Amino acid sequence: MEVTRQRIGPLLVGRRIRSVATTRPSYLFLTRPSALRRGLLGRTVRGLERRGKYLVAPLDDGARLVLHLGMTGQLFSGEATSPRLLSAQGRSSQAERAARRSRAEFIEPQAERAARRSRAEFIEPAQRRFRPDSHTHLRLGFEDGGPEVFLRDVRKFGKVLLLRSGESHPRLDLLGVDALELSGPALFAASRGRRAAVKAVLLDQGVATGIGNIYADEALFRAGVRPTRRAGALTRRECAALAEAVRAVMHRSIETGGSSIRDYVAPDGADGAYQDERRVYGRAGAECLACGARIRRVLVAQRGTHFCPTCQR
């Protein structure tokens, strides 16, 4: 979400909203679409902040637009181009076209193949450009005529909320310390008396906000702590190492643009690159890059959890 904040900010801050389009009411909208449209129309976005996994955009009337992308949400520019923004059917069609082109290369004369590739340069970008679909739940247009901003979420696990001036909400008020600021003493204090697995505590947004499943696994590996350990049994030294690992993993993810495994795409359509640096997450059955043992996968807090049985104790 920090990558999203940094990259979507220039497309929101300082711009006056001219048009607001939404889908029909659903559990994605904590504020009814009709009220959302009334509250946003004509407003200017004054800033963009992040609270854990929430983006908070203060408006010129004191209200705040709050966005959460859930597991599959995408927030991006209307000029973004990426296969990840296409429907599954669209991605399948592009893959089939690519396969046909690949097969054709074995039989096409060189001159004809060169001409076809030249034509494709003009066709492919348009085919990749996103067109709003039934999963595009929020569409903002601006008075300056520049790029629109879309919020798309196939599974509707995200949230859209508009808070009036001075209004609070438990979704923000109950959040813990930001993951980038998590300290060893804070983690040690939060884990005392907890019988839950340490992985579950890391995912508790009331303890540290912003840690997702991938980064919890990677931080636990980096700290040498097994995810199934009882949180209350961790020592001060282990909590210090784990907090440091969380901060390091999160900072590195921001540097590399996040993790594009399935749905995630940056606001400009670019993929993240942190998935190429994963040590354990998604590598069940593969050899540990540090010791050669096989990476294991278990369920912790109903989330797929990956660890090395040798490196993590």
Summary of the structure (lengths in Angstrom):
residues: 313
radius of gyration: 22.3
end to end distance: 30.4
largest distance: 72.9
contacts: 980
relative contact order: 0.14
helix: 37%
strand: 21%
